[in-house]
Amino acid sequence: MARRRRPGRSPALLVLLLLCAAVALFLYLNRTQTTPPAPADRAGPASIYPDPKRTPGAVNPDIAQENIADNICNPDWSTRGIRPPSSYTSRLKKRQMEELGLPGSSRDYEEDHLISLELGGNPNDPRNLWPEPYDAHPGAREKDVVENYLHKQVCSGAMTLAAAQQAISHDWYKVYLDIHR
């Protein structure tokens, strides 16, 4: 007596479903960050900039051109008083890394302020914070050079606070290249 197959239980269909599930799992586990392309007028590759929609930069409403002598340009002023606690930035960094599908561990990134605190950047606004990779070149270390340079420019009167904030948020790497020319 021949065995009769039940309708809808084809071994080929089962193999196809398993193959699709394996491909989907592979793609999920090997996903990479999808960074939108940098605007054509930026000097560096898109990978060194945060997503401009997620991280456009945000300024501290307590710091303005009129009062920089009392805060960011005052030698007695420190970012310690406004810097967010590491518990906040660590949680935010992990969440952002997950949302962006970034590889590696949180130790591979600095949760950086796009507009630095020394340039009147908002300390807590997620629109001003992003996980910047340490191993990228250019990366976090080069951006730190730009932050220090622009801070000196603002405090010496060579540049307005707004101009420095615009320069770092639009294309910090262009400033870095200009410094080293």
C-alpha positions in Angstrom: 0.0 0.0 0.0 1.4 3.4 -1.0 1.6 6.2 1.5 -0.4 9.2 0.6 1.0 12.6 1.3 -1.1 15.2 3.0 -1.8 18.2 0.9 0.4 21.3 1.8 3.3 19.3 3.4 5.8 19.4 0.6 9.5 18.8 1.6 10.6 21.3 -1.0 8.4 24.0 0.6 9.8 23.2 4.0 13.4 23.5 2.7 12.5 26.8 1.0 11.1 28.2 4.2 14.1 27.2 6.2 16.4 28.7 3.6 14.5 32.0 3.7 14.7 32.0 7.5 18.5 31.4 7.4 19.0 34.2 4.9 16.9 36.6 7.0 18.9 35.7 10.1 22.2 36.2 8.3 21.2 39.6 7.0 19.9 40.7 10.4 23.1 39.6 12.2 25.4 41.2 9.6 23.6 44.4 9.1 25.7 47.6 9.0 25.1 51.2 9.8 23.3 52.9 7.0 24.7 56.4 7.1 23.0 58.8 4.7 25.4 60.3 2.2 27.1 63.4 3.3 26.0 66.5 1.5 28.1 67.1 -1.6 29.7 70.2 0.0 31.2 68.3 2.9 35.0 67.6 2.8 35.0 64.2 4.4 33.4 60.8 3.8 29.8 60.3 5.1 31.0 57.8 7.7 32.7 60.5 9.8 29.5 62.6 10.3 26.4 61.9 12.3 23.1 61.5 10.5 22.0 65.1 10.0 18.4 64.2 10.6 19.1 62.5 13.9 22.0 64.7 15.1 21.8 68.2 13.6 23.4 69.8 16.6 21.7 71.7 19.4 22.9 74.8 21.3 22.8 75.5 25.0 20.2 78.3 25.5 22.2 79.6 28.5 25.3 80.4 26.3 25.2 83.3 23.8 27.7 85.7 22.2 26.7 88.3 24.8 27.8 86.2 27.8 30.7 84.1 26.6 33.1 86.1 28.8 31.1 84.7 31.8 31.1 81.1 30.7 33.0 79.4 27.8 35.7 82.1 27.6 36.1 82.5 31.3 39.3 80.7 32.5 37.5 79.7 35.7 34.5 78.2 33.9 34.5 74.4 33.3 32.2 72.0 31.4 32.1 69.9 34.6 29.1 71.9 35.8 27.0 71.1 32.7 28.4 67.8 31.4 25.8 65.1 31.6 26.5 62.1 33.9 28.1 59.1 32.2 25.1 57.0 33.2 23.0 59.2 30.8 25.5 59.2 28.0 26.3 55.5 28.3 22.6 54.5 28.1 22.1 57.0 25.2 25.2 55.7 23.3 24.1 52.0 23.6 20.5 52.9 22.4 21.9 54.9 19.5 24.3 52.2 18.6 21.5 49.7 18.6 19.2 51.9 16.5 22.0 52.6 14.0 23.1 49.0 13.8 26.7 50.0 14.7 29.3 47.2 15.0 31.6 46.7 17.9 31.1 47.5 21.6 30.4 50.8 23.3 34.2 51.1 24.1 34.8 51.6 20.4 32.8 54.9 20.4 32.8 58.2 22.2 29.4 59.7 22.9 30.3 63.0 21.5 28.6 66.4 21.4 28.4 67.5 17.7 28.6 71.1 18.9 31.0 70.8 21.8 30.2 72.1 25.3 33.1 74.6 24.9 31.3 76.1 21.9 27.9 76.3 23.6 26.6 73.0 22.6 23.6 71.6 24.5 24.8 69.1 27.0 21.8 66.8 27.2 19.9 67.1 24.0 20.1 63.8 22.0 20.1 65.9 18.8 23.6 67.1 19.8 25.0 63.7 20.9 26.1 60.8 18.7 28.4 57.7 19.0 31.6 58.8 17.2 34.0 55.9 16.4 37.5 56.1 18.0 39.1 54.1 15.3 37.9 56.2 12.3 40.5 58.4 10.7 39.5 61.1 10.7 37.5 60.6 13.9 37.0 61.7 17.5 40.6 62.7 18.1 40.7 64.9 15.0 37.3 66.5 15.9 38.8 67.3 19.4 41.5 69.4 17.6 38.7 71.3 15.8 36.8 71.9 19.0 39.9 73.4 20.7 40.8 75.5 17.7 37.3 77.0 17.3 37.1 77.7 21.0 40.3 79.7 20.8 38.9 81.5 17.8 35.7 82.5 19.6 37.4 83.6 22.8 40.0 85.7 20.9 37.2 87.5 19.0 38.4 86.1 15.6 35.1 84.3 15.1 31.6 84.6 16.5 30.0 81.9 18.6 27.3 81.3 15.9 29.9 81.0 13.1 31.9 78.4 15.1 28.7 76.4 16.0 27.7 76.4 12.3 31.2 75.4 11.2 31.5 72.4 13.5 27.9 71.2 13.0 28.1 71.5 9.2 31.5 70.2 8.4 34.0 69.8 11.3 36.4 68.0 9.0 36.7 70.9 6.6 37.8 73.0 9.5 40.3 70.3 10.4 41.7 70.4 6.9 41.8 74.2 6.9 43.8 74.2 10.2 46.4 71.9 8.7 47.0 73.8 5.4 
